[in-house]
Amino acid sequence: MERQGQNAQKIAKEAGRLYDKFVGFEQDLSRLGSALNAAGKAYADARGKLLEGPGNVVRKIEQLKEMGAKATKQLPDALRNQALPDADEEGEEADEP
């Protein structure tokens, strides 16, 4: 009986430690989720500057190349197509200052 009582106390103590560890684990997961969301937003913001709108970076550097910038490499077609979806109409658009 005495040994059973000691075991019950040990079980209760270990259960409390496990519970506390689980709470800490959940808190870490929540912080990680928040950090991943923030990183995803930062990535989307940076990618937007690179590819979206008439003043996007890809469009501007392609314009520099068209004006005679000496480049030995070319952006991948997939990237250019995302940033320059209306390449056929490009001459009709007004340039941004």
Secondary structure, DSSP 8 states (H G I E B T S, - for coil): -HHHHHHHHHHHHHHHHHHHHHHHHHHHHHHHHHHHHHHHHHHHHHHHHHHSSTT-HHHHHHHHHHTT---S----HHHHHHH-TTGGGGGGS----
